[in-house]
C-alpha cells in the first residue's frame, strides 16, 4: 500500500491519495480526523488544515507535499465533470422524448379514448406512459440546465477567490486569526506560570486558597474519572472540583489532582498554538506574494490623508478618519454614501478605486469638524 499526501495553500485543504483501499483501522482514523472521500477525484480531503490532521498524514506518509494542481485547475476539472453530467441528462431527455413520440405516433390524431371498448385499457396505459415520459423529459432538461449552471459557477468561484480585493480580505481574516492564536498562547503561558507557582507553594493552606482563586478565573476542565456519573457527559471544571460541587455528578478530586492536570494541560496546548501561529504566518506570506504577483490593490498606489477624496462605487467620498490594524490601513471612515443610512460610512481599503489628495484648507476643515468637544464634568 502506498500513500501520498498534499497540502494546497489556495484552499487550505489537506488531501490523502492511496493506491489501494484503506484497511478498516486506517479508514476509521481518517474519517474520525474529518477527512471525506471524494469519489470523482479518488482521494480523501479535509475541509481545512489542523495540527491533528497534519500529524495523522505525517504518520501515514512521512512527508506532506505541495499540491501541484491549482484551484482554477480543479475548478476546470469540476466544470468538465458537470458538463459530462449535462450531456448525459440531455441524452436521457432525448431518449424519453423519442419514446413518447413512438407511442404517440401509433395513435390517430384526435382519437379519443373509447370508454367500454376493448381498446380502453391499452389507450389509458399509453396516455399514462406519454404523461410520464413528458414529465421525465422536462425533468432531464431542468437537470441538464442545473449542471450547466454548476459548471459555470465552479469556474466563477475559483476566479473570484483570486481577485485582489477578495485576496486582501482573506489576508485580513488570516491576520485576525493569527492575533487570536497569539492571545490564546499568551493566556496559556500566564495560567501555566500561575499554576506552577501555586504548585511550588509550601504553605498548604495558602496553596489551597491560591488554587481556588486561579481555578475561578481560568477555564480548566478535569478529565473523566471513575465515579463520575456515566450518563452525564460533561466533566467538572477545576473550580467545581476544588469546591466539591455537584457530588452526585462527579467523583471527588484532590488539590494534587487538579495541579497535575493543570501542569500537564498547558505545556501541551502551548506548542499547538505555536503551530497555528506558524501556519497562519505562512498562509499570510503566500497570500501577500500572490497579491503582489497580480499587481496588488489599487489603494496601494496612494498615500491617504484626512480630507482627501476616495472613489468608491460610483461616487467620491471625503476621508474623515484612517483606520489601521498594526501598521497597515484596514479601512477608511468617510462621508456617507448615497442610499446609506448614518452620518458616516466605513469603507474597506480594497473597495477604493481612485484617490485625490486634499488641499491644506480641506484637511484643516475635516479635522476641525471631526474634533471632539471638551468634556464637561459638572459637580453633583
TILO-763281 format. One record per residue (C-alpha): x, y, z; residue in one letter. Coordinates in nm, 4 decimals. Layout:
<sites>
<x:X&y:Y&z:Z&code:A>
...
</sites>
This chain:
<sites>
<x:0.0000&y:0.0000&z:0.0000&code:X>
<x:0.1312&y:0.3444&z:-0.0937&code:X>
<x:0.0093&y:0.6782&z:0.0433&code:X>
<x:0.0675&y:1.0320&z:-0.0816&code:X>
<x:-0.0409&y:1.3472&z:0.1000&code:X>
<x:-0.0545&y:1.7048&z:-0.0265&code:X>
<x:-0.1460&y:2.0479&z:0.1056&code:X>
<x:-0.2772&y:2.3381&z:-0.1002&code:X>
<x:-0.2447&y:2.6921&z:0.0436&code:X>
<x:-0.5003&y:2.8157&z:-0.2084&code:X>
<x:-0.7913&y:2.6374&z:-0.0437&code:X>
<x:-0.6195&y:2.5374&z:0.2865&code:X>
<x:-0.7046&y:2.1695&z:0.2345&code:X>
<x:-0.5139&y:1.8506&z:0.3062&code:X>
<x:-0.5518&y:1.5598&z:0.0619&code:X>
<x:-0.4671&y:1.1928&z:0.1021&code:X>
<x:-0.4112&y:0.9690&z:-0.2006&code:X>
<x:-0.3961&y:0.5895&z:-0.1724&code:X>
<x:-0.3157&y:0.3343&z:-0.4399&code:X>
<x:-0.5343&y:0.0710&z:-0.2721&code:X>
<x:-0.8345&y:0.0507&z:-0.0439&code:X>
<x:-0.7655&y:0.1582&z:0.3158&code:X>
<x:-0.7827&y:-0.1074&z:0.5846&code:X>
<x:-1.0656&y:-0.0710&z:0.8368&code:X>
<x:-0.8466&y:0.0704&z:1.1146&code:X>
<x:-0.6819&y:0.3374&z:0.8986&code:X>
<x:-1.0149&y:0.4249&z:0.7379&code:X>
<x:-1.1732&y:0.4794&z:1.0799&code:X>
<x:-0.8858&y:0.7067&z:1.1876&code:X>
<x:-0.9014&y:0.9073&z:0.8650&code:X>
<x:-1.2783&y:0.9523&z:0.8929&code:X>
<x:-1.2544&y:1.0455&z:1.2610&code:X>
<x:-0.9972&y:1.3146&z:1.1720&code:X>
<x:-1.2524&y:1.4784&z:0.9416&code:X>
<x:-1.1381&y:1.3539&z:0.6005&code:X>
<x:-1.4110&y:1.2976&z:0.3398&code:X>
<x:-1.3934&y:1.0564&z:0.0490&code:X>
<x:-1.4187&y:1.2319&z:-0.2900&code:X>
<x:-1.5034&y:0.9511&z:-0.5354&code:X>
<x:-1.4671&y:1.1559&z:-0.8538&code:X>
<x:-1.1185&y:1.2708&z:-0.7531&code:X>
<x:-1.0266&y:0.9329&z:-0.5984&code:X>
<x:-0.8874&y:1.0829&z:-0.2765&code:X>
<x:-0.9654&y:1.1802&z:0.0833&code:X>
<x:-0.9877&y:1.5547&z:0.1501&code:X>
<x:-1.0062&y:1.7501&z:0.4760&code:X>
<x:-1.2014&y:2.0795&z:0.4707&code:X>
<x:-0.9172&y:2.2706&z:0.6404&code:X>
<x:-0.5697&y:2.2295&z:0.7894&code:X>
<x:-0.5367&y:2.1418&z:1.1580&code:X>
<x:-0.2354&y:2.0191&z:1.3581&code:X>
<x:-0.4012&y:1.6831&z:1.4333&code:X>
<x:-0.4800&y:1.6177&z:1.0658&code:X>
<x:-0.1259&y:1.7092&z:0.9673&code:X>
<x:0.0114&y:1.4740&z:1.2336&code:X>
<x:-0.2032&y:1.1893&z:1.1022&code:X>
<x:-0.0830&y:1.2374&z:0.7444&code:X>
<x:0.2806&y:1.2623&z:0.8532&code:X>
<x:0.2370&y:0.9375&z:1.0459&code:X>
<x:0.0891&y:0.7651&z:0.7400&code:X>
<x:0.3036&y:0.9220&z:0.4680&code:X>
<x:0.6129&y:1.0675&z:0.6288&code:X>
<x:0.6076&y:1.3968&z:0.4352&code:X>
<x:0.3323&y:1.6221&z:0.3019&code:X>
<x:0.3976&y:1.7517&z:-0.0479&code:X>
<x:0.2708&y:2.0632&z:-0.2240&code:X>
<x:-0.0441&y:2.0209&z:-0.4287&code:X>
<x:0.0519&y:2.0544&z:-0.7952&code:X>
<x:-0.2964&y:2.1459&z:-0.9174&code:X>
<x:-0.4236&y:2.4983&z:-0.8621&code:X>
<x:-0.7723&y:2.5978&z:-0.7588&code:X>
<x:-0.8543&y:2.7006&z:-1.1159&code:X>
<x:-0.7316&y:2.3631&z:-1.2463&code:X>
<x:-0.9593&y:2.1824&z:-1.0035&code:X>
<x:-1.2465&y:2.4113&z:-1.0947&code:X>
<x:-1.1943&y:2.3313&z:-1.4628&code:X>
<x:-1.1967&y:1.9592&z:-1.3830&code:X>
<x:-1.5212&y:2.0033&z:-1.1901&code:X>
<x:-1.6670&y:2.2027&z:-1.4788&code:X>
<x:-1.5725&y:1.9204&z:-1.7185&code:X>
<x:-1.7445&y:1.6656&z:-1.4945&code:X>
<x:-2.0518&y:1.8856&z:-1.4681&code:X>
<x:-2.0537&y:1.9236&z:-1.8472&code:X>
<x:-2.0478&y:1.5436&z:-1.8778&code:X>
<x:-2.3416&y:1.5221&z:-1.6397&code:X>
<x:-2.5220&y:1.7805&z:-1.8501&code:X>
<x:-2.4655&y:1.5840&z:-2.1723&code:X>
<x:-2.5880&y:1.2634&z:-2.0056&code:X>
<x:-2.9069&y:1.4329&z:-1.8891&code:X>
<x:-2.9667&y:1.5768&z:-2.2365&code:X>
<x:-2.9317&y:1.2280&z:-2.3816&code:X>
<x:-3.1754&y:1.0934&z:-2.1224&code:X>
<x:-3.4196&y:1.3707&z:-2.2074&code:X>
<x:-3.3902&y:1.2947&z:-2.5797&code:X>
<x:-3.4483&y:0.9223&z:-2.5219&code:X>
<x:-3.7576&y:0.9932&z:-2.3111&code:X>
<x:-3.8837&y:1.2358&z:-2.5776&code:X>
<x:-3.8332&y:0.9789&z:-2.8548&code:X>
<x:-4.0132&y:0.7105&z:-2.6534&code:X>
<x:-4.3126&y:0.9422&z:-2.6128&code:X>
<x:-4.3170&y:1.0115&z:-2.9862&code:X>
<x:-4.3102&y:0.6424&z:-3.0687&code:X>
<x:-4.6181&y:0.5858&z:-2.8539&code:X>
<x:-4.7989&y:0.8949&z:-2.9826&code:X>
<x:-4.7297&y:0.8129&z:-3.3497&code:X>
<x:-4.9341&y:0.4932&z:-3.3157&code:X>
<x:-5.2431&y:0.6869&z:-3.2029&code:X>
<x:-5.4526&y:0.8602&z:-3.4729&code:X>
<x:-5.4580&y:1.2382&z:-3.4313&code:X>
<x:-5.7584&y:1.3433&z:-3.2206&code:X>
<x:-5.8583&y:0.9861&z:-3.1396&code:X>
<x:-6.0390&y:0.9847&z:-2.8014&code:X>
<x:-6.0388&y:0.7007&z:-2.5523&code:X>
<x:-6.3308&y:0.4769&z:-2.6330&code:X>
<x:-6.4958&y:0.4057&z:-2.2996&code:X>
<x:-6.6203&y:0.0474&z:-2.2779&code:X>
<x:-6.4271&y:-0.0579&z:-2.5875&code:X>
<x:-6.1705&y:-0.3365&z:-2.5636&code:X>
<x:-5.9001&y:-0.0774&z:-2.6502&code:X>
<x:-5.9803&y:0.1450&z:-2.3479&code:X>
<x:-5.7307&y:-0.0213&z:-2.1124&code:X>
<x:-5.4461&y:-0.0042&z:-2.3664&code:X>
<x:-5.5315&y:0.3588&z:-2.4559&code:X>
<x:-5.5251&y:0.4682&z:-2.0918&code:X>
<x:-5.1926&y:0.2902&z:-2.0427&code:X>
<x:-5.0477&y:0.4739&z:-2.3449&code:X>
<x:-5.1748&y:0.8053&z:-2.2097&code:X>
<x:-5.0090&y:0.7356&z:-1.8755&code:X>
<x:-4.6799&y:0.6460&z:-2.0469&code:X>
<x:-4.6928&y:0.9639&z:-2.2563&code:X>
<x:-4.7548&y:1.1778&z:-1.9483&code:X>
<x:-4.4727&y:1.0121&z:-1.7508&code:X>
<x:-4.2369&y:1.0378&z:-2.0494&code:X>
<x:-4.3038&y:1.4095&z:-2.0972&code:X>
<x:-4.2583&y:1.4694&z:-1.7246&code:X>
<x:-3.9238&y:1.2855&z:-1.7333&code:X>
<x:-3.8164&y:1.4821&z:-2.0431&code:X>
<x:-3.8838&y:1.8144&z:-1.8694&code:X>
<x:-3.7065&y:1.6933&z:-1.5558&code:X>
<x:-3.3959&y:1.5861&z:-1.7515&code:X>
<x:-3.3824&y:1.9203&z:-1.9338&code:X>
<x:-3.4040&y:2.1031&z:-1.5993&code:X>
<x:-3.1298&y:1.8797&z:-1.4552&code:X>
<x:-2.9094&y:1.9493&z:-1.7584&code:X>
<x:-2.9528&y:2.3223&z:-1.7051&code:X>
<x:-2.8666&y:2.2764&z:-1.3351&code:X>
<x:-2.5350&y:2.1066&z:-1.4199&code:X>
<x:-2.4603&y:2.3775&z:-1.6763&code:X>
<x:-2.5020&y:2.6411&z:-1.4049&code:X>
<x:-2.2865&y:2.4374&z:-1.1650&code:X>
<x:-2.0079&y:2.4230&z:-1.4231&code:X>
<x:-2.0179&y:2.7989&z:-1.4755&code:X>
<x:-2.0352&y:2.8564&z:-1.1008&code:X>
<x:-1.7287&y:2.6398&z:-1.0310&code:X>
<x:-1.5117&y:2.8427&z:-1.2679&code:X>
<x:-1.6538&y:3.1730&z:-1.1492&code:X>
<x:-1.5882&y:3.0861&z:-0.7831&code:X>
<x:-1.2258&y:2.9897&z:-0.8479&code:X>
<x:-1.1575&y:3.3101&z:-1.0413&code:X>
<x:-1.3438&y:3.5178&z:-0.7819&code:X>
<x:-1.1195&y:3.3901&z:-0.4998&code:X>
<x:-0.8139&y:3.5092&z:-0.6966&code:X>
<x:-0.9387&y:3.8711&z:-0.7281&code:X>
<x:-0.7093&y:4.1215&z:-0.5486&code:X>
<x:-0.9879&y:4.2605&z:-0.3301&code:X>
<x:-1.1051&y:3.9150&z:-0.2253&code:X>
<x:-0.7487&y:3.8029&z:-0.1539&code:X>
<x:-0.6852&y:4.1144&z:0.0550&code:X>
<x:-0.9960&y:4.0475&z:0.2650&code:X>
<x:-0.8730&y:3.6913&z:0.3113&code:X>
<x:-0.5375&y:3.8258&z:0.4352&code:X>
<x:-0.7152&y:4.0455&z:0.6906&code:X>
<x:-0.9096&y:3.7433&z:0.8141&code:X>
<x:-0.5914&y:3.5371&z:0.8451&code:X>
<x:-0.4190&y:3.8171&z:1.0361&code:X>
<x:-0.7132&y:3.8325&z:1.2764&code:X>
<x:-0.6966&y:3.4542&z:1.3272&code:X>
<x:-0.3235&y:3.4788&z:1.3927&code:X>
<x:-0.3729&y:3.7516&z:1.6546&code:X>
<x:-0.6341&y:3.5340&z:1.8249&code:X>
<x:-0.3929&y:3.2397&z:1.8478&code:X>
<x:-0.1220&y:3.4706&z:1.9838&code:X>
<x:-0.3610&y:3.5890&z:2.2554&code:X>
<x:-0.4508&y:3.2281&z:2.3362&code:X>
<x:-0.0836&y:3.1390&z:2.3686&code:X>
<x:-0.0103&y:3.4356&z:2.5974&code:X>
<x:-0.3074&y:3.3429&z:2.8146&code:X>
<x:-0.1975&y:2.9780&z:2.8368&code:X>
<x:0.1568&y:3.0849&z:2.9334&code:X>
<x:0.0134&y:3.3106&z:3.2036&code:X>
<x:-0.2010&y:3.0308&z:3.3521&code:X>
<x:0.0939&y:2.7882&z:3.3381&code:X>
<x:0.3073&y:3.0337&z:3.5318&code:X>
<x:0.0380&y:3.0854&z:3.7972&code:X>
<x:-0.0303&y:2.7128&z:3.8401&code:X>
<x:0.3437&y:2.6386&z:3.8585&code:X>
<x:0.3939&y:2.8978&z:4.1334&code:X>
<x:0.0907&y:2.7569&z:4.3141&code:X>
<x:0.2318&y:2.4021&z:4.2930&code:X>
<x:0.5613&y:2.5237&z:4.4386&code:X>
<x:0.3927&y:2.6925&z:4.7356&code:X>
<x:0.4978&y:2.5239&z:5.0623&code:X>
<x:0.2150&y:2.6592&z:5.2787&code:X>
<x:-0.0668&y:2.4101&z:5.2100&code:X>
<x:-0.3422&y:2.6357&z:5.3419&code:X>
<x:-0.2244&y:2.9268&z:5.1267&code:X>
<x:-0.1786&y:2.6907&z:4.8324&code:X>
<x:-0.5419&y:2.5779&z:4.8547&code:X>
<x:-0.6669&y:2.9381&z:4.8619&code:X>
<x:-0.4485&y:3.0424&z:4.5686&code:X>
<x:-0.5511&y:2.7356&z:4.3648&code:X>
<x:-0.9193&y:2.8079&z:4.4250&code:X>
<x:-0.8740&y:3.1667&z:4.3100&code:X>
<x:-0.6840&y:3.0670&z:3.9945&code:X>
<x:-0.9389&y:2.7960&z:3.9151&code:X>
<x:-1.2193&y:3.0509&z:3.9434&code:X>
<x:-1.0621&y:3.2644&z:3.6699&code:X>
<x:-0.9313&y:3.0083&z:3.4190&code:X>
<x:-1.1300&y:2.7633&z:3.2068&code:X>
<x:-0.9501&y:2.4446&z:3.3049&code:X>
<x:-1.1608&y:2.1267&z:3.2986&code:X>
<x:-1.0754&y:1.7958&z:3.4581&code:X>
<x:-1.0682&y:1.4644&z:3.2667&code:X>
<x:-1.3232&y:1.1945&z:3.3424&code:X>
<x:-1.2610&y:0.9818&z:3.6487&code:X>
<x:-1.4013&y:0.6581&z:3.7814&code:X>
<x:-1.7009&y:0.7523&z:3.9919&code:X>
<x:-1.8331&y:1.0230&z:3.7549&code:X>
<x:-2.1914&y:0.9603&z:3.6515&code:X>
<x:-2.1766&y:0.7662&z:3.3264&code:X>
<x:-2.4940&y:0.9146&z:3.1766&code:X>
<x:-2.3580&y:1.2694&z:3.2248&code:X>
<x:-2.1116&y:1.3654&z:2.9506&code:X>
<x:-1.9719&y:1.6880&z:3.0981&code:X>
<x:-1.6611&y:1.6970&z:3.3164&code:X>
<x:-1.6138&y:1.9273&z:3.6164&code:X>
<x:-1.4166&y:2.2465&z:3.5986&code:X>
<x:-1.1129&y:2.2840&z:3.8221&code:X>
<x:-1.3107&y:2.5279&z:4.0373&code:X>
<x:-1.6002&y:2.2815&z:4.0837&code:X>
<x:-1.3505&y:2.0052&z:4.1636&code:X>
<x:-1.1813&y:2.2121&z:4.4355&code:X>
<x:-1.5148&y:2.3227&z:4.5773&code:X>
<x:-1.6568&y:1.9717&z:4.5726&code:X>
<x:-1.9606&y:2.0931&z:4.3780&code:X>
<x:-2.2200&y:1.8535&z:4.2353&code:X>
<x:-2.1198&y:1.5449&z:4.4386&code:X>
<x:-2.3973&y:1.3424&z:4.2758&code:X>
<x:-2.2446&y:1.4019&z:3.9290&code:X>
<x:-1.8700&y:1.3896&z:3.9810&code:X>
<x:-1.6249&y:1.1869&z:4.1862&code:X>
<x:-1.4181&y:1.3970&z:4.4309&code:X>
<x:-1.0845&y:1.5396&z:4.3132&code:X>
<x:-0.7950&y:1.6422&z:4.5334&code:X>
<x:-0.5854&y:1.9558&z:4.5028&code:X>
<x:-0.2894&y:1.7464&z:4.3867&code:X>
<x:-0.5019&y:1.6010&z:4.1041&code:X>
<x:-0.6045&y:1.9494&z:3.9923&code:X>
<x:-0.2440&y:2.0713&z:3.9964&code:X>
<x:-0.1297&y:1.7665&z:3.7995&code:X>
<x:-0.3933&y:1.8262&z:3.5301&code:X>
<x:-0.3039&y:2.1967&z:3.5049&code:X>
<x:0.0701&y:2.1286&z:3.4770&code:X>
<x:0.0037&y:1.8664&z:3.2084&code:X>
<x:-0.2566&y:2.0589&z:3.0040&code:X>
<x:-0.0924&y:2.3947&z:2.9399&code:X>
<x:0.2511&y:2.2646&z:2.8292&code:X>
<x:0.0597&y:2.0517&z:2.5770&code:X>
<x:-0.1581&y:2.3278&z:2.4305&code:X>
<x:0.1122&y:2.5961&z:2.4022&code:X>
<x:0.3017&y:2.4096&z:2.1230&code:X>
<x:-0.0312&y:2.3644&z:1.9426&code:X>
<x:-0.0835&y:2.7414&z:1.9484&code:X>
<x:0.2702&y:2.7825&z:1.8096&code:X>
<x:0.1815&y:2.5544&z:1.5188&code:X>
<x:-0.1333&y:2.7535&z:1.4439&code:X>
<x:0.0663&y:3.0795&z:1.4541&code:X>
<x:0.3295&y:2.9384&z:1.2156&code:X>
<x:0.0555&y:2.8109&z:0.9854&code:X>
<x:-0.1151&y:3.1492&z:0.9665&code:X>
<x:0.2204&y:3.3236&z:0.9179&code:X>
<x:0.2971&y:3.1030&z:0.6171&code:X>
<x:-0.0502&y:3.1459&z:0.4692&code:X>
<x:-0.0312&y:3.5248&z:0.5038&code:X>
<x:0.3094&y:3.5256&z:0.3328&code:X>
<x:0.1704&y:3.3124&z:0.0489&code:X>
<x:-0.1400&y:3.5310&z:0.0013&code:X>
<x:0.0689&y:3.8501&z:0.0056&code:X>
<x:0.3069&y:3.7044&z:-0.2525&code:X>
<x:0.0151&y:3.6073&z:-0.4775&code:X>
<x:-0.1399&y:3.9509&z:-0.4291&code:X>
<x:0.1880&y:4.1105&z:-0.5329&code:X>
<x:0.2018&y:3.8918&z:-0.8456&code:X>
<x:-0.1321&y:4.0339&z:-0.9605&code:X>
<x:-0.0256&y:4.3943&z:-0.9041&code:X>
<x:-0.1775&y:4.4384&z:-0.5582&code:X>
<x:-0.4666&y:4.6672&z:-0.4698&code:X>
<x:-0.5418&y:4.9951&z:-0.6399&code:X>
<x:-0.5215&y:5.1566&z:-0.2938&code:X>
<x:-0.1554&y:5.0505&z:-0.2581&code:X>
<x:-0.0579&y:5.3261&z:-0.5016&code:X>
<x:-0.1975&y:5.6054&z:-0.2829&code:X>
<x:-0.0866&y:5.7866&z:0.0319&code:X>
<x:-0.4136&y:5.8588&z:0.2109&code:X>
<x:-0.4655&y:6.1714&z:0.4162&code:X>
<x:-0.7597&y:6.3028&z:0.6133&code:X>
<x:-0.9557&y:6.5397&z:0.3907&code:X>
<x:-0.8671&y:6.3565&z:0.0698&code:X>
<x:-1.1301&y:6.2063&z:-0.1585&code:X>
<x:-1.1646&y:5.8385&z:-0.2494&code:X>
<x:-1.3649&y:5.6937&z:-0.5369&code:X>
<x:-1.5819&y:5.4079&z:-0.4082&code:X>
<x:-1.8548&y:5.2507&z:-0.6155&code:X>
<x:-1.9589&y:5.5371&z:-0.8417&code:X>
<x:-1.9068&y:5.8378&z:-0.6121&code:X>
<x:-1.6356&y:6.0440&z:-0.4457&code:X>
<x:-1.6267&y:6.0454&z:-0.0649&code:X>
<x:-1.4224&y:6.2593&z:0.1746&code:X>
<x:-1.1920&y:6.0771&z:0.4194&code:X>
<x:-1.2767&y:6.1593&z:0.7808&code:X>
<x:-1.0563&y:5.9023&z:0.9532&code:X>
<x:-0.7927&y:5.6446&z:0.8588&code:X>
<x:-0.8303&y:5.3151&z:1.0483&code:X>
<x:-0.5242&y:5.0940&z:1.0954&code:X>
<x:-0.4598&y:4.7439&z:1.2224&code:X>
<x:-0.0992&y:4.7386&z:1.3319&code:X>
<x:0.0844&y:4.9474&z:1.0722&code:X>
<x:-0.1461&y:4.8649&z:0.7801&code:X>
<x:-0.4559&y:5.0583&z:0.6782&code:X>
<x:-0.7601&y:4.8330&z:0.7122&code:X>
<x:-1.0457&y:5.0746&z:0.6358&code:X>
<x:-1.1437&y:5.4373&z:0.5881&code:X>
<x:-1.4188&y:5.6329&z:0.7600&code:X>
<x:-1.5730&y:5.8677&z:0.5035&code:X>
<x:-1.8715&y:6.0908&z:0.4469&code:X>
<x:-2.1932&y:5.8879&z:0.3930&code:X>
<x:-2.2733&y:5.7265&z:0.0595&code:X>
<x:-2.5961&y:5.7732&z:-0.1262&code:X>
<x:-2.8781&y:5.5431&z:-0.0155&code:X>
<x:-2.6870&y:5.4540&z:0.3032&code:X>
<x:-2.8169&y:5.5473&z:0.6471&code:X>
<x:-2.5923&y:5.7145&z:0.9019&code:X>
<x:-2.3692&y:6.0197&z:0.9198&code:X>
<x:-2.0538&y:5.8249&z:0.8263&code:X>
<x:-1.9504&y:5.5328&z:0.6072&code:X>
<x:-1.6777&y:5.2775&z:0.6823&code:X>
<x:-1.5166&y:5.1548&z:0.3612&code:X>
<x:-1.2811&y:4.8589&z:0.3304&code:X>
<x:-0.9485&y:4.9609&z:0.1778&code:X>
<x:-0.9897&y:4.7111&z:-0.1090&code:X>
<x:-1.3035&y:4.8930&z:-0.2311&code:X>
<x:-1.1071&y:5.2136&z:-0.3114&code:X>
<x:-1.0673&y:5.2663&z:-0.6877&code:X>
<x:-0.9080&y:5.6116&z:-0.7016&code:X>
<x:-0.7840&y:5.8906&z:-0.4755&code:X>
<x:-0.7482&y:6.2689&z:-0.4808&code:X>
<x:-0.5057&y:6.4345&z:-0.2378&code:X>
<x:-0.6580&y:6.7089&z:-0.0206&code:X>
<x:-0.5759&y:7.0763&z:-0.0225&code:X>
<x:-0.4432&y:7.2210&z:0.3071&code:X>
<x:-0.7702&y:7.4017&z:0.3811&code:X>
<x:-0.9699&y:7.0799&z:0.3210&code:X>
<x:-0.7573&y:6.8869&z:0.5701&code:X>
<x:-0.7979&y:7.1601&z:0.8304&code:X>
<x:-1.1745&y:7.1744&z:0.7742&code:X>
<x:-1.2164&y:6.7993&z:0.8212&code:X>
<x:-1.0027&y:6.7962&z:1.1368&code:X>
<x:-1.1986&y:7.0892&z:1.2808&code:X>
<x:-1.5321&y:6.9240&z:1.2027&code:X>
<x:-1.4325&y:6.5894&z:1.3483&code:X>
<x:-1.2642&y:6.7276&z:1.6618&code:X>
<x:-1.4382&y:6.6165&z:1.9799&code:X>
<x:-1.5626&y:6.8917&z:2.2128&code:X>
<x:-1.4074&y:6.9166&z:2.5624&code:X>
<x:-1.5592&y:6.7039&z:2.8351&code:X>
<x:-1.7695&y:6.8908&z:3.0880&code:X>
<x:-1.7588&y:6.7372&z:3.4361&code:X>
<x:-2.0008&y:6.9379&z:3.6478&code:X>
<x:-2.0045&y:6.8756&z:4.0245&code:X>
<x:-2.3011&y:6.6938&z:4.1716&code:X>
</sites>
